[in-house]
Amino acid sequence: MSSIEEALKNAKYNEAVIVTVKDEEEGDMEVVLIAVLDKENGGVTWQDASQEVRSALSKNADVGIARHLRTKKWVIPMLNDKHRNCLYEASISEACSTALDNLDVKKENGIVRVLDIGSGTGLLAMMAAKCMQKLSSQSKVEVTSLEMASAMTRIAQETIKSNSLDTVVSVKEGHSCEATPYSDGEKAILCT
């Protein structure tokens, strides 16, 4: 049984299979296989996503991000779900308003902190940052976003920077159970 066959035998349908194979022309080569529903025959087939990853490498792209997005097909449709995003924005706006009303934070130290657990692309952290800035214009706003997946951490950092919020939102790689988000011992007034 080849290394690819062995990997596929043990794989789950919702994960990518990544195997290094020897190629006489190109040397060691990473093969990335993803499960795809076989619409004609039913069941699952495995498609090679390696070409796309190699293409991303040739363009100096972050291969980890390219692989992550290629194997997590739900990310892009989820981000384009306007109804979902509007619901999140309305809920975050209400939560920000309630947190500020309940905690008279403006008198404490002048810093309004939000903790975002599971950054993903940084969308919710950016929503919270913008909302807190709008509602709490006299205070400094700090959003700390934690993400345990390395590729998603880099995606969030790039997204936040491209939206000019990198001075307000900081993304840290790590698991939320192991993190100490604030070195001064203070706490966030809201968690998204």
Phi and psi in degrees as GROMACS dihedral restraints (atoms count N, CA, C in turn):
[ dihedral_restraints ]
;  ai    aj    ak    al  type     phi  dphi    fc
    3     4     5     6     1   -75.3    20    10
    4     5     6     7     1   166.1    20    10
    6     7     8     9     1   -63.2    20    10
    7     8     9    10     1   -33.3    20    10
    9    10    11    12     1   -69.3    20    10
   10    11    12    13     1   -45.7    20    10
   12    13    14    15     1   -61.1    20    10
   13    14    15    16     1   -40.6    20    10
   15    16    17    18     1   -64.0    20    10
   16    17    18    19     1   -43.2    20    10
   18    19    20    21     1   -64.5    20    10
   19    20    21    22     1   -42.1    20    10
   21    22    23    24     1   -66.5    20    10
   22    23    24    25     1   -36.0    20    10
   24    25    26    27     1   -61.3    20    10
   25    26    27    28     1   -36.2    20    10
   27    28    29    30     1   -95.4    20    10
   28    29    30    31     1    -3.1    20    10
   30    31    32    33     1   -80.4    20    10
   31    32    33    34     1   154.9    20    10
   33    34    35    36     1   -98.7    20    10
   34    35    36    37     1   156.3    20    10
   36    37    38    39     1   -63.5    20    10
   37    38    39    40     1   -23.7    20    10
   39    40    41    42     1  -101.5    20    10
   40    41    42    43     1    19.8    20    10
   42    43    44    45     1  -130.6    20    10
   43    44    45    46     1   159.0    20    10
   45    46    47    48     1   -86.2    20    10
   46    47    48    49     1   151.0    20    10
   48    49    50    51     1  -109.3    20    10
   49    50    51    52     1   121.6    20    10
   51    52    53    54     1  -119.7    20    10
   52    53    54    55     1   118.9    20    10
   54    55    56    57     1  -132.9    20    10
   55    56    57    58     1   139.9    20    10
   57    58    59    60     1   -95.6    20    10
   58    59    60    61     1   123.8    20    10
   60    61    62    63     1  -119.8    20    10
   61    62    63    64     1   154.3    20    10
   63    64    65    66     1   -88.4    20    10
   64    65    66    67     1   131.5    20    10
   66    67    68    69     1  -125.8    20    10
   67    68    69    70     1   125.5    20    10
   69    70    71    72     1   -62.8    20    10
   70    71    72    73     1   -34.5    20    10
   72    73    74    75     1   -82.1    20    10
   73    74    75    76     1   -42.5    20    10
   75    76    77    78     1  -105.9    20    10
   76    77    78    79     1     0.4    20    10
   78    79    80    81     1    77.2    20    10
   79    80    81    82     1  -156.8    20    10
   81    82    83    84     1   -63.8    20    10
   82    83    84    85     1   135.7    20    10
   84    85    86    87     1  -134.9    20    10
   85    86    87    88     1   136.0    20    10
   87    88    89    90     1   -87.0    20    10
   88    89    90    91     1   129.9    20    10
   90    91    92    93     1  -112.0    20    10
   91    92    93    94     1   127.3    20    10
   93    94    95    96     1  -115.0    20    10
   94    95    96    97     1   117.8    20    10
   96    97    98    99     1  -114.0    20    10
   97    98    99   100     1   135.9    20    10
   99   100   101   102     1  -122.8    20    10
  100   101   102   103     1   147.4    20    10
  102   103   104   105     1   -79.0    20    10
  103   104   105   106     1   134.3    20    10
  105   106   107   108     1  -134.6    20    10
  106   107   108   109     1   138.2    20    10
  108   109   110   111     1   -65.6    20    10
  109   110   111   112     1   128.1    20    10
  111   112   113   114     1   -85.1    20    10
  112   113   114   115     1    99.2    20    10
  114   115   116   117     1   -69.5    20    10
  115   116   117   118     1   -26.1    20    10
  117   118   119   120     1   -81.0    20    10
  118   119   120   121     1   -43.1    20    10
  120   121   122   123     1  -111.1    20    10
  121   122   123   124     1    -5.5    20    10
  123   124   125   126     1    79.6    20    10
  124   125   126   127     1   168.4    20    10
  126   127   128   129     1    81.2    20    10
  127   128   129   130     1  -164.0    20    10
  129   130   131   132     1  -119.7    20    10
  130   131   132   133     1   137.8    20    10
  132   133   134   135     1  -117.4    20    10
  133   134   135   136     1   159.7    20    10
  135   136   137   138     1  -109.7    20    10
  136   137   138   139     1   124.4    20    10
  138   139   140   141     1  -108.0    20    10
  139   140   141   142     1   144.8    20    10
  141   142   143   144     1   -80.8    20    10
  142   143   144   145     1   116.9    20    10
  144   145   146   147     1  -101.6    20    10
  145   146   147   148     1     3.7    20    10
  147   148   149   150     1   -62.2    20    10
  148   149   150   151     1   -38.9    20    10
  150   151   152   153     1   -59.0    20    10
  151   152   153   154     1   -42.3    20    10
  153   154   155   156     1   -64.7    20    10
  154   155   156   157     1   -39.5    20    10
  156   157   158   159     1   -65.4    20    10
  157   158   159   160     1   -45.4    20    10
  159   160   161   162     1   -62.5    20    10
  160   161   162   163     1   -36.5    20    10
  162   163   164   165     1   -63.5    20    10
  163   164   165   166     1   -41.9    20    10
  165   166   167   168     1   -63.5    20    10
  166   167   168   169     1   -39.1    20    10
  168   169   170   171     1   -63.1    20    10
  169   170   171   172     1   -39.4    20    10
  171   172   173   174     1   -68.0    20    10
  172   173   174   175     1   -19.1    20    10
  174   175   176   177     1   -98.3    20    10
  175   176   177   178     1    14.5    20    10
  177   178   179   180     1    60.8    20    10
  178   179   180   181     1    26.4    20    10
  180   181   182   183     1   -81.7    20    10
  181   182   183   184     1   162.8    20    10
  183   184   185   186     1   -75.7    20    10
  184   185   186   187     1   108.1    20    10
  186   187   188   189     1   -62.7    20    10
  187   188   189   190     1   -32.9    20    10
  189   190   191   192     1   -62.7    20    10
  190   191   192   193     1   -41.6    20    10
  192   193   194   195     1   -68.2    20    10
  193   194   195   196     1   -44.9    20    10
  195   196   197   198     1   -59.6    20    10
  196   197   198   199     1   -44.8    20    10
  198   199   200   201     1   -65.4    20    10
  199   200   201   202     1   -43.6    20    10
  201   202   203   204     1   -60.6    20    10
  202   203   204   205     1   -48.0    20    10
  204   205   206   207     1   -67.6    20    10
  205   206   207   208     1   -33.3    20    10
  207   208   209   210     1   -69.3    20    10
  208   209   210   211     1   -34.4    20    10
  210   211   212   213     1   -91.9    20    10
  211   212   213   214     1   -13.0    20    10
  213   214   215   216     1  -111.9    20    10
  214   215   216   217     1    74.2    20    10
  216   217   218   219     1   -62.9    20    10
  217   218   219   220     1   -16.9    20    10
  219   220   221   222     1   -78.9    20    10
  220   221   222   223     1   -16.5    20    10
  222   223   224   225     1   -61.8    20    10
  223   224   225   226     1   -54.1    20    10
  225   226   227   228     1   -65.0    20    10
  226   227   228   229     1   -48.1    20    10
  228   229   230   231     1   -59.6    20    10
  229   230   231   232     1   -37.0    20    10
  231   232   233   234     1   -63.4    20    10
  232   233   234   235     1   -42.8    20    10
  234   235   236   237     1   -67.8    20    10
  235   236   237   238     1   -27.2    20    10
  237   238   239   240     1   -90.0    20    10
  238   239   240   241     1     5.0    20    10
  240   241   242   243     1   -81.3    20    10
  241   242   243   244     1    92.3    20    10
  243   244   245   246     1   -61.1    20    10
  244   245   246   247     1   -39.6    20    10
  246   247   248   249     1   -61.3    20    10
  247   248   249   250     1   -47.2    20    10
  249   250   251   252     1   -58.8    20    10
  250   251   252   253     1   -47.9    20    10
  252   253   254   255     1   -65.3    20    10
  253   254   255   256     1   -37.1    20    10
  255   256   257   258     1   -65.4    20    10
  256   257   258   259     1   -39.7    20    10
  258   259   260   261     1   -63.7    20    10
  259   260   261   262     1   -44.0    20    10
  261   262   263   264     1   -60.6    20    10
  262   263   264   265     1   -46.2    20    10
  264   265   266   267     1   -62.2    20    10
  265   266   267   268     1   -42.7    20    10
  267   268   269   270     1   -64.8    20    10
  268   269   270   271     1   -42.4    20    10
  270   271   272   273     1   -66.4    20    10
  271   272   273   274     1   -42.4    20    10
  273   274   275   276     1   -65.8    20    10
  274   275   276   277     1   -40.6    20    10
  276   277   278   279     1   -59.9    20    10
  277   278   279   280     1   -45.7    20    10
  279   280   281   282     1   -64.1    20    10
  280   281   282   283     1   -43.2    20    10
  282   283   284   285     1   -64.8    20    10
  283   284   285   286     1   -40.2    20    10
  285   286   287   288     1   -62.3    20    10
  286   287   288   289     1   -46.6    20    10
  288   289   290   291     1   -61.1    20    10
  289   290   291   292     1   -46.6    20    10
  291   292   293   294     1   -64.0    20    10
  292   293   294   295     1   -43.4    20    10
  294   295   296   297     1   -61.4    20    10
  295   296   297   298     1   -42.8    20    10
  297   298   299   300     1   -68.0    20    10
  298   299   300   301     1   -39.6    20    10
  300   301   302   303     1   -65.3    20    10
  301   302   303   304     1   -41.3    20    10
  303   304   305   306     1   -76.9    20    10
  304   305   306   307     1   -24.5    20    10
  306   307   308   309     1  -118.9    20    10
  307   308   309   310     1    23.4    20    10
  309   310   311   312     1    15.4    20    10
  310   311   312   313     1    52.2    20    10
  312   313   314   315     1   -68.4    20    10
  313   314   315   316     1   -18.4    20    10
  315   316   317   318     1   -63.4    20    10
  316   317   318   319     1   -24.0    20    10
  318   319   320   321     1   -91.4    20    10
  319   320   321   322     1   -15.8    20    10
  321   322   323   324     1   -72.4    20    10
  322   323   324   325     1   -82.4    20    10
  324   325   326   327     1  -131.5    20    10
  325   326   327   328     1     8.4    20    10
  327   328   329   330     1    77.1    20    10
  328   329   330   331     1     8.0    20    10
  330   331   332   333     1  -118.3    20    10
  331   332   333   334     1   127.7    20    10
  333   334   335   336     1  -105.7    20    10
  334   335   336   337     1   119.5    20    10
  336   337   338   339     1  -114.0    20    10
  337   338   339   340     1   139.3    20    10
  339   340   341   342     1  -126.1    20    10
  340   341   342   343     1   137.7    20    10
  342   343   344   345     1  -111.0    20    10
  343   344   345   346     1   124.5    20    10
  345   346   347   348     1  -110.6    20    10
  346   347   348   349     1   117.9    20    10
  348   349   350   351     1  -104.0    20    10
  349   350   351   352     1   122.4    20    10
  351   352   353   354     1    85.1    20    10
  352   353   354   355     1    69.1    20    10
  354   355   356   357     1   -53.2    20    10
  355   356   357   358     1   -41.7    20    10
  357   358   359   360     1    58.6    20    10
  358   359   360   361     1  -127.4    20    10
  360   361   362   363     1   -86.0    20    10
  361   362   363   364     1    -5.5    20    10
  363   364   365   366     1    95.9    20    10
  364   365   366   367     1     4.0    20    10
  366   367   368   369     1   -58.3    20    10
  367   368   369   370     1   -51.1    20    10
  369   370   371   372     1   -68.5    20    10
  370   371   372   373     1   -35.4    20    10
  372   373   374   375     1   -62.7    20    10
  373   374   375   376     1   -41.4    20    10
  375   376   377   378     1   -67.6    20    10
  376   377   378   379     1   -39.5    20    10
  378   379   380   381     1   -60.8    20    10
  379   380   381   382     1   -45.0    20    10
  381   382   383   384     1   -64.7    20    10
  382   383   384   385     1   -41.7    20    10
  384   385   386   387     1   -61.5    20    10
  385   386   387   388     1   -48.9    20    10
  387   388   389   390     1   -62.7    20    10
  388   389   390   391     1   -41.9    20    10
  390   391   392   393     1   -66.4    20    10
  391   392   393   394     1   -46.5    20    10
  393   394   395   396     1   -63.4    20    10
  394   395   396   397     1   -38.2    20    10
  396   397   398   399     1   -62.3    20    10
  397   398   399   400     1   -40.8    20    10
  399   400   401   402     1   -67.9    20    10
  400   401   402   403     1   -44.8    20    10
  402   403   404   405     1   -80.7    20    10
  403   404   405   406     1   -24.1    20    10
  405   406   407   408     1  -126.4    20    10
  406   407   408   409     1    58.1    20    10
  408   409   410   411     1   -64.8    20    10
  409   410   411   412     1   -19.9    20    10
  411   412   413   414     1   -86.9    20    10
  412   413   414   415     1   -11.1    20    10
  414   415   416   417     1  -110.7    20    10
  415   416   417   418     1   155.5    20    10
  417   418   419   420     1   -78.8    20    10
  418   419   420   421     1   134.5    20    10
  420   421   422   423     1  -106.5    20    10
  421   422   423   424     1   130.1    20    10
  423   424   425   426     1  -128.5    20    10
  424   425   426   427     1   122.9    20    10
  426   427   428   429     1  -114.2    20    10
  427   428   429   430     1   123.5    20    10
  429   430   431   432     1  -108.7    20    10
  430   431   432   433     1   125.1    20    10
  432   433   434   435     1  -117.4    20    10
  433   434   435   436     1   128.1    20    10
  435   436   437   438     1  -108.7    20    10
  436   437   438   439     1   134.9    20    10
  438   439   440   441     1  -142.5    20    10
  439   440   441   442     1   129.6    20    10
  441   442   443   444     1   -89.0    20    10
  442   443   444   445     1   -17.9    20    10
  444   445   446   447     1   -88.0    20    10
  445   446   447   448     1   121.7    20    10
  447   448   449   450     1   -56.7    20    10
  448   449   450   451     1   -46.5    20    10
  450   451   452   453     1   -63.5    20    10
  451   452   453   454     1   -41.1    20    10
  453   454   455   456     1   -67.7    20    10
  454   455   456   457     1   -33.9    20    10
  456   457   458   459     1   -58.8    20    10
  457   458   459   460     1   -46.1    20    10
  459   460   461   462     1   -68.0    20    10
  460   461   462   463     1   -37.2    20    10
  462   463   464   465     1   -61.5    20    10
  463   464   465   466     1   -48.0    20    10
  465   466   467   468     1   -60.7    20    10
  466   467   468   469     1   -44.0    20    10
  468   469   470   471     1   -60.8    20    10
  469   470   471   472     1   -43.4    20    10
  471   472   473   474     1   -66.4    20    10
  472   473   474   475     1   -42.2    20    10
  474   475   476   477     1   -63.7    20    10
  475   476   477   478     1   -45.7    20    10
  477   478   479   480     1   -65.1    20    10
  478   479   480   481     1   -41.4    20    10
  480   481   482   483     1   -64.7    20    10
  481   482   483   484     1   -42.2    20    10
  483   484   485   486     1   -69.2    20    10
  484   485   486   487     1   -16.6    20    10
  486   487   488   489     1  -100.6    20    10
  487   488   489   490     1    14.6    20    10
  489   490   491   492     1    55.0    20    10
  490   491   492   493     1    37.6    20    10
  492   493   494   495     1  -116.5    20    10
  493   494   495   496     1    12.0    20    10
  495   496   497   498     1   -70.1    20    10
  496   497   498   499     1   -12.4    20    10
  498   499   500   501     1   -87.4    20    10
  499   500   501   502     1   -11.2    20    10
  501   502   503   504     1  -109.4    20    10
  502   503   504   505     1   -38.6    20    10
  504   505   506   507     1  -109.8    20    10
  505   506   507   508     1   126.0    20    10
  507   508   509   510     1  -116.7    20    10
  508   509   510   511     1   134.9    20    10
  510   511   512   513     1  -108.5    20    10
  511   512   513   514     1   127.2    20    10
  513   514   515   516     1  -117.6    20    10
  514   515   516   517     1   136.6    20    10
  516   517   518   519     1   -84.4    20    10
  517   518   519   520     1   130.1    20    10
  519   520   521   522     1   155.6    20    10
  520   521   522   523     1   166.6    20    10
  522   523   524   525     1   -84.2    20    10
  523   524   525   526     1   139.3    20    10
  525   526   527   528     1   -62.6    20    10
  526   527   528   529     1   -28.3    20    10
  528   529   530   531     1   -73.3    20    10
  529   530   531   532     1   -19.4    20    10
  531   532   533   534     1  -107.9    20    10
  532   533   534   535     1    -1.7    20    10
  534   535   536   537     1   -90.6    20    10
  535   536   537   538     1   149.6    20    10
  537   538   539   540     1  -120.7    20    10
  538   539   540   541     1    93.3    20    10
  540   541   542   543     1   -66.6    20    10
  541   542   543   544     1   -28.1    20    10
  543   544   545   546     1  -126.6    20    10
  544   545   546   547     1   123.8    20    10
  546   547   548   549     1   -74.6    20    10
  547   548   549   550     1   -18.8    20    10
  549   550   551   552     1   -89.8    20    10
  550   551   552   553     1     4.3    20    10
  552   553   554   555     1    81.3    20    10
  553   554   555   556     1    -5.7    20    10
  555   556   557   558     1   -72.3    20    10
  556   557   558   559     1   168.9    20    10
  558   559   560   561     1  -123.7    20    10
  559   560   561   562     1   161.2    20    10
  561   562   563   564     1   -78.1    20    10
  562   563   564   565     1   153.4    20    10
  564   565   566   567     1   -92.7    20    10
  565   566   567   568     1    -9.2    20    10
  567   568   569   570     1  -150.5    20    10
  568   569   570   571     1   142.6    20    10
  570   571   572   573     1  -123.3    20    10
  571   572   573   574     1   127.8    20    10
